[in-house]
Amino acid sequence: MGLERRGYIDLPPHTGPGGFDHAAIHQGTRRLYVAHTANHAVDVIDCGRETFVHSIDGLPAVASVLISEDSGWAFTSNRGEDTVGIFRPGAEDEVAKVPVGVRPNGLAFDAGRGTLLAANVGDPGVPGSFTLSVVDVGTRSMRGAIAVPGRTRWAIYDRGLDRFFVNIADPPMIVAVAADDPRRLDATYEMPAVGPHGLDLDVETGRLLCAADDGQFLAVDATTGKALATVPLSGSPDVIFLDHVLARCYVAVGDPGVIDVIDVRAMRRLESVATEPGAHTTALDADRHLLYVFLPGTHRAAVFADA
């Protein structure tokens, strides 16, 4: 059948430039948290009622939200003040902040060790600012920094390989950090693409799924870094989410404003569904096969169901 739009959820109007950015869902409370960068806030949605609840303010230029269902923690990357935020879903009034590197963006979490990795976008005018910050969530402190070759994009944690993986825009590569010894890069995988951006993990096949700025969707062996297959996209992508049960990956393409749906087993594009120009970020409720697409022009979320 494919994606079918089933409604919209109105969100607060933008108070400045920036729109929306990365989002995540906490299944325990059925709450969705989306970085409303334009408002320096995280908007909270009740997924059961499909309504806006409230905003978590005081998060300058917030770029992303990460949820750890295993630990019950939620994290934000606050690019405007070089911090990460830590809170419990349902207790959003108590956000602890930890200073990290320059302009944190992507986040990944090893729940077993309580280690948060913040991938810092950095500043080209500041030498040595392209780094990964290693944060001890228990002590609310930064344990160390790892230098990387260029601007970071998204990050994930692979429990099977016990590694963090991070996209680097230029030079185009995916870098790996051993979670049990996060002091240095453990491996670098050069990518046959321009600007690796969105990143996810296909656990069943041991593949990294990477969407790149030049309009390629790549499947990469997570152990060796070998590129296994590619699929052309509708344009330059941003966020990607994999529904493991349906084996479909949803790729947000802001220009022209579509979601490309990729069959990750056959490695082919199933459909492109219109959203809104500039809509480059999503959140996936994999339990219910619902995709939330954040629309910056009309400051709302479109809700799509898949089957």
C-alpha positions in Angstrom: 0.0 0.0 0.0 2.7 2.5 1.0 2.6 5.7 3.0 -0.9 7.3 3.6 -1.3 10.6 5.3 -3.8 10.4 8.1 -3.6 13.9 9.6 -1.7 16.9 10.9 -0.6 18.2 14.3 -0.2 21.9 14.8 2.9 23.1 16.5 4.0 26.6 17.7 4.8 29.2 15.0 8.5 29.9 14.4 9.9 32.9 16.3 13.1 33.0 14.3 15.0 31.3 11.5 15.8 27.6 11.6 12.6 25.5 11.4 12.7 22.0 12.8 15.5 19.5 13.2 16.0 15.9 14.5 13.3 14.3 16.5 12.7 11.1 18.5 9.9 9.1 20.2 9.8 7.7 23.7 7.6 4.6 23.5 7.1 4.4 27.3 5.2 7.6 27.5 4.2 7.7 23.8 5.7 11.2 23.6 7.5 12.6 20.6 10.2 15.2 21.1 11.2 17.4 18.1 14.0 20.0 18.0 12.3 23.3 17.2 15.5 25.1 16.3 13.7 28.4 15.3 12.3 28.6 18.8 15.3 27.4 20.8 13.0 24.7 22.2 11.9 21.1 22.0 8.2 20.6 21.2 6.5 17.7 22.9 3.7 15.8 21.2 1.3 13.3 22.7 1.3 10.5 20.1 -1.7 8.8 21.6 -3.9 11.9 21.2 -1.9 13.3 18.3 -1.7 16.7 20.0 0.9 19.2 21.0 1.6 19.2 24.7 4.1 21.9 25.5 7.6 23.2 24.7 10.9 22.7 26.6 12.4 26.1 26.4 16.0 27.4 27.0 17.8 25.2 24.5 19.7 27.6 22.2 19.7 26.5 18.5 18.7 22.9 19.6 19.6 20.6 16.7 18.5 17.1 17.8 16.8 14.9 20.3 17.8 11.3 21.1 15.8 8.9 23.2 17.2 5.8 25.0 14.3 3.5 25.8 16.6 1.1 27.7 17.8 3.8 30.1 14.9 6.1 30.2 17.0 9.1 29.3 16.5 11.8 26.7 19.2 14.0 25.2 19.4 17.2 23.2 22.3 18.8 21.3 22.2 22.6 21.9 24.3 24.0 19.1 23.9 27.6 20.2 25.6 27.2 23.5 27.9 24.1 22.9 26.1 21.9 25.4 24.1 18.7 25.5 20.9 18.4 27.6 19.9 15.4 29.7 16.4 14.8 31.1 13.7 12.1 31.8 10.7 11.9 29.5 7.8 13.1 31.5 10.1 15.2 33.7 11.0 17.9 31.1 11.3 20.7 33.7 14.6 19.3 34.9 17.1 19.5 32.1 20.8 19.1 33.1 23.4 20.6 30.7 26.9 19.4 30.1 29.4 21.5 28.1 30.8 19.8 25.0 32.6 20.7 21.8 31.8 23.3 19.2 28.2 23.2 17.8 27.1 19.7 18.8 24.7 18.0 16.4 24.4 14.2 16.1 24.0 12.1 19.2 24.5 8.4 20.0 24.2 6.6 23.3 25.7 3.4 24.8 23.1 2.7 27.5 25.2 -0.2 29.1 28.0 2.2 30.0 26.1 5.4 30.2 28.3 7.0 27.5 26.8 9.7 25.2 28.7 10.6 22.1 28.1 14.1 20.7 29.2 14.7 17.1 30.3 18.4 16.9 29.8 20.3 13.6 32.7 22.6 14.6 33.7 25.9 13.1 36.0 26.0 10.0 37.6 29.1 11.4 38.5 27.4 14.7 41.4 24.9 14.2 40.8 21.5 15.9 37.0 22.1 16.4 35.9 19.1 14.4 35.5 16.7 17.3 33.4 14.0 19.0 32.7 14.7 22.7 32.5 11.7 25.0 30.1 12.4 27.9 29.6 10.3 31.1 25.9 10.7 31.7 26.1 9.4 35.3 28.6 12.1 36.4 27.3 14.8 34.0 30.8 15.4 32.7 32.8 15.3 29.5 35.4 12.5 29.6 37.3 13.4 26.5 37.3 14.6 22.9 38.2 12.7 19.7 39.5 14.7 16.7 37.8 13.8 13.4 38.9 14.8 9.8 35.9 17.1 9.0 32.4 18.3 9.7 30.3 15.7 11.4 26.7 14.8 10.5 24.7 12.0 12.2 25.8 9.4 14.7 24.6 6.0 15.9 25.6 3.2 18.3 25.8 -0.4 17.1 25.3 -2.7 20.1 26.3 -5.8 18.1 29.7 -4.4 17.1 29.9 -2.3 20.3 30.9 0.7 18.2 29.8 4.3 17.6 29.5 5.3 13.9 29.6 8.9 12.7 29.2 10.4 9.3 31.8 12.9 8.1 30.7 15.3 5.4 34.1 16.1 3.9 36.3 14.1 3.3 33.3 11.8 2.8 33.6 8.9 5.2 32.1 7.1 8.1 34.3 6.9 11.2 34.0 4.3 14.0 34.8 4.6 17.7 35.2 1.5 20.0 32.6 2.0 22.8 34.8 0.2 25.3 37.7 2.5 24.6 36.3 5.8 23.3 39.6 7.7 23.2 40.4 7.6 19.4 39.0 6.6 16.0 38.9 2.8 15.7 38.3 2.8 11.9 37.6 5.0 9.0 35.5 4.0 6.0 35.8 6.1 2.9 32.5 6.6 1.1 32.0 6.7 -2.7 29.6 9.6 -2.3 29.5 13.4 -1.6 28.5 14.5 1.9 27.3 11.5 4.0 24.4 12.8 6.0 21.6 10.6 7.4 22.7 7.3 9.1 20.9 4.3 10.4 21.7 0.6 11.1 20.1 -2.5 9.6 20.7 -4.9 12.5 19.5 -8.0 10.8 22.0 -7.7 7.9 24.8 -5.9 9.6 24.7 -2.9 7.2 25.0 0.8 7.8 22.5 2.8 5.8 23.8 6.2 4.7 22.1 8.9 2.7 24.5 11.4 1.0 24.2 15.0 -0.2 24.8 13.9 -3.9 21.5 12.0 -3.8 22.8 8.5 -3.1 21.4 6.0 -0.6 24.1 3.5 0.3 24.2 0.2 2.1 27.6 -0.3 3.7 29.0 -3.4 5.5 29.3 -2.2 9.1 32.4 -4.5 9.8 34.5 -3.7 6.7 33.1 -0.4 5.4 32.6 -1.9 1.9 29.8 -0.2 -0.1 27.4 -3.0 -1.1 24.7 -1.2 -3.1 23.3 2.2 -3.9 19.8 3.6 -4.7 19.3 7.1 -6.3 17.2 9.5 -4.3 14.9 12.4 -5.3 17.5 15.0 -4.1 19.8 15.9 -1.3 18.6 14.0 1.8 18.8 14.7 5.6 17.2 12.4 8.2 16.6 8.7 7.6 14.8 6.1 9.7 14.5 2.4 9.2 11.4 0.4 10.0 13.1 -3.0 10.8 9.8 -5.0 10.6 8.8 -3.6 7.2 12.4 -3.3 6.0 11.7 0.1 4.7 13.8 3.2 5.2 12.3 6.6 5.1 14.5 9.3 3.6 13.6 13.0 4.1 14.4 15.2 1.1 13.8 18.8 1.7 14.0 19.9 -1.9 11.6 19.3 -3.5 9.9 18.2 -0.3 9.3 14.4 -0.4 9.8 11.2 1.6 11.7 8.6 -0.5 10.7 5.1 0.7 13.5 2.5 0.2 13.1 -1.2 0.3 16.3 -2.1 2.0 16.2 -5.8 1.1 15.8 -5.3 -2.7 17.6 -1.9 -2.5 15.1 -0.1 -4.6 13.0 3.0 -4.2 9.3 2.1 -3.7 7.8 5.5 -3.8 8.3 9.2 -3.3 5.6 10.9 -1.2 5.0 14.7 -1.3 5.4 16.5 2.0 6.3 20.3 1.9 9.3 22.2 0.5 12.0 22.4 3.2 10.7 19.4 5.2 13.9 17.6 6.0 13.3 15.9 9.3 11.1 13.1 10.6 10.4 10.8 13.5 9.4 7.1 13.3 7.1 5.2 15.6 8.2 1.8 14.5 5.8 0.0 16.9 2.8 1.5 15.1 4.5 2.1 11.7 3.8 5.8 11.8 6.0 8.4 10.3 5.9 12.0 11.5 7.2 14.6 9.0 7.9 18.2 10.3 6.7 20.9 7.9 8.6 24.2 8.4 6.4 26.3 6.1 3.2 25.5 8.0 4.8 24.7 11.4 3.0 21.4 11.9 3.7 17.7 11.7 2.1 15.5 9.1 1.3 11.9 10.3 1.7 9.1 7.8 0.8 5.4 8.2 2.6 2.6 6.4 1.5 -1.0 6.0 
